[in-house]
Amino acid sequence: ERCYFYMFQGCTNLTTAPELPATALAERCYFYMFQGCTNLTTAPELLATTLADGCYSGMFSGCTNLTSVPELPATTLAEFCYDGMFWGCTSLTTSPELPATTLADWCYSGMFWGCTSLTNAPELPATTLATNCYRYMFNGCTSLTTAPELPATTFATYCYYGMFLGCTKLKVNNTSGNKIFTCPSNMPYGAVAYMFSNTGGTFTGRPTKGKTYYYTVSMR
């Protein structure tokens, strides 16, 4: 547990990361490993398919020059595994694919928080959600113009809480465009609170049960 915990935190002159070949991880093993490495531009390959609680939490947070991200092949997640992984990576324009179909509590929470150059969101194929799984996932991604379609049919408390909060270029409406999701009648407590708050379209409120929500992209 915690084997590389905070290992290179604040190494502002680090430009190259070591190889990390492990395929099965331990709890918090890469926790905030490269936090604040402001000259790191490329992340190492991350091959793990067996994750553990908090394993990648905050791993690259504050890496403001990071432009290249690793593939994340795991399909079964652990609690807090990607929590805040790319928090504040302000040069990041693209996200990795996220193929997981089995989620865990807080697994993607704040993953891209403050990634102000991110323009496109990855597909999120899971149909059964977990508590806080997408909480604040794209909070403050002020360049984000697209959202994934959310296919989930089984929901959890706070699952979409603040997911797109502050995505000021994401133009959300409840009439037409590219579908994001239909808010079901059985949505649990707090699941959609602040989901679209301070976005850039005609709808910025709390989703209503039974209504479908879309986004549009300007052609200019």
N, C-alpha and C positions, 0 to 999 in steps of 0.2 A: 504493500500500500504506500501511496505518496512517494514513489521512488524518484521521480524527477520534479517533485513539488517545487514551484518557483525557481527552477534551476538557473535560468538566464534572465530573471526579472530585472528590467532596467538596464540591460546591456545595450546601450544606445549605439555602439559601434559594431555590433554584430550584424554581418551581412549574409552569412551562410549558416543554415541550420544543419545539425547532424542528421544522419539517417536514423530512422526509427522503425526497425523491421518487425516489431512484435505484432502478432496476429490476435493474441488474446491479452486483454489489459487487466490491470488491477485498479482498485478504488483510488480515485484522484491521482492517478499515476502521472498525468501530464498537466496537472492543475496549475494554471497560470504560468506555464513553463517559459513562454517568451513574452510575458506581459511587458509592454513599454519598450520593446526592441524596435525603435523607431526607424532604423535603417534596414531592417529585414524586408526584402521584397518578395521572396519566394518561400512558400511553406514546404516542409519536407513531405515526402510521400507517407501517407498514413494507411497502412494495410489492414488494420485490425477489423475483424468481423465479429469478435466477441468482446463486448464492451462491459464496463463496470461503472458504478455510480460515480458521477463527477469526473470521469476519466479525461475528458477534453475541456472541462469547464474553464473558461477564460484563457485558453491556451495562447491565443494571439491577440488578446485585448490590448488596445492601444498601439498596435503595430501600424502606425499611420502611413507607412509606405508599402505595405503589403499589397501586391497586385495579383499574385498567382496563388490559388488555393488548391489544396489536395482533394482527391476523390475521397468520398466517405462511404465505403461500400456496405457498411452494416445494415442489415434489414430488421434486426431486433435491437431495440435501444434499452438504455438503463437510465435510472433517475439522474437528472442534471447532466447527462453525458455531454451535450453540446451547449450547455448553459453559458451564454455570454462568450462563446468561442471566438467570435470576430468583433466583439464589442469595440466600437470606435476605430475600426479599420477604414479610415476615411478615403483611402485611395482605391478601395476594392470596388470594381465595377460589375463583376459577375460572381455568382454563387456556385458552389459545387452542387451536383445532383444529390438529392436526398431520397434514396429509394426505400427507406424503412417503411414497413407496413405494420410492425408491432411497436407501439410507442410506450413511453413510461412517463411518470409524473415529472413535469418541468424539463423534459428532454430537449426541447428547442427554445426554451425561454430566453429571450434577449439575445438570441444567437447573432443577429446582425444589427443590434441596437446601435444607432449612430453611424451606420455605414452610409455616409452622405453621398457617395458616388455610385452606389448600387442602383442599377436601372431595371433589372429584371429579377423576379422571384422564381425559385425553383418549383417544380411540381411537387405536390405533397399527397402521395397516393393512399395514405392510411384511411381506412373507413371506420375504425374504432379509435376514439381519442382517449387521452388520459388527463388527469387534473393538471391544469396550468401548462399543458404541452406546448402550445404556441403563444403563450403569454409574452407580450411585448417583442415578439420575434423580429419584426421589422420597424420597431419604434424609432422615429426620427430619421428614417431613410428618405431624405428629402428629394432624391432624384428618381425614386421608384415610380415607374409609370404603368407597370403591369402587376397583376396579382394572379396567383394560381387558382384554378377552379378547385373548390374544396369538396371532395366526394363523400365526406364522412356521413355515416348514418347512425352511429352511436356516439353520444357526446358525454362530456364530463364537466364538472364545475370549473369555471374560469378557463376553459380550453382555448377560446379565442380572445381572451381579455387583452385589450390594447394592442392587438396583433399588428394593425397598420396605423397606429396612433402617430400623428405628425408626419405622415407621408404626404406632403403637401402637393406633390405632382400627380398623385393617384386620384383619378377623376371617377368617383363612385356615384352611381345613381340607382334608382329603383324602377327604371322603365325599360332600358334597352342597352345593348352592347355585348361585351364579353362577360359571360356569367361567372360570378364568384361563388355564390351559394344561395340556397333558399333556406331561410331561417325556419326551422321546424317548430311544431307546436309543443314538443317535449324538451325544449332547450333548458338545461339545468341552470341553477342559480349562478349569476355572474358570468355566464359563458360568453356573452357577446358585449359585455360592458366595454365602452370606449374602443370597440373594434375598429371603427372608422372615424373616430374623433380627429378633428383638425386635418382631414384629407382635403383634396382640392376640387371635388366635384359638387354636385347639387345635393348630395346626401352626406351628412356628417354626423347624424344622430345614432341612436341605438337601434340596431335591427329589430324589426317587428316580426313576430311569429307569423308564418305563412307568406311573407313577402320575399321576393327574389331580388338579389343585388348584383349589379354589373359594374364594369369599368369601361371607359372609352379612352382611346389614345388619339391625341391630336395629330393630324397629318402634316402639320406645319413643322 
